[in-house]
């Protein structure tokens, strides 16, 4: 049976996913025209931004399910599959369908780029080097994420050591708390 902690884990991960996929919509003096919105959506497709978002979300969903299985090992496989299907359906509907969070990011692009700059970016992503960048960017993003995670994990002991030393210099006992 899925416990309250398991549901909280799934809920928390969905919130994190939503925050990564979208941000607070900025205020902008000019209205976002339909033409500019359509060009921004085209830019998201051409640049691979939407594909990267889907890939990142899929990776997060897999991690959520792994954590759920670790935290509730007695949970039957059919429950895991039911949660997987519902998560995937929810994310597809709320994030990537027309009008979803990805489409709602248009005002962010609007805030940072003029319509002419959006058109120039579209021209770039329609060029051979732009298409190559869009094609390679998802794989590069995954590799960079793995590299960063691994590097940070290797650096954490050094960070803990330096923090302990800094606290010692201040006369603060930095012994870890036991719970």
Buried (B, 14 or more C-beta within 10 A) or exposed (E): EBEEEBEEBBEEBBEEBBEEBBEEEEEEEEEBEEEBBEBBBBBBBBBBBBBBBBBBBEBBBEEBBEBBBEEBEEBEEEBBEEBBEEBEEBBEEBBBEEEBBBBBBBBBBBBEBEBEEBBEBBEBBEEEEBBEBBEEBBEEBBEEEEEEEEEEEEEEEEEEEEEBEEEEEEEEEEEEEEE
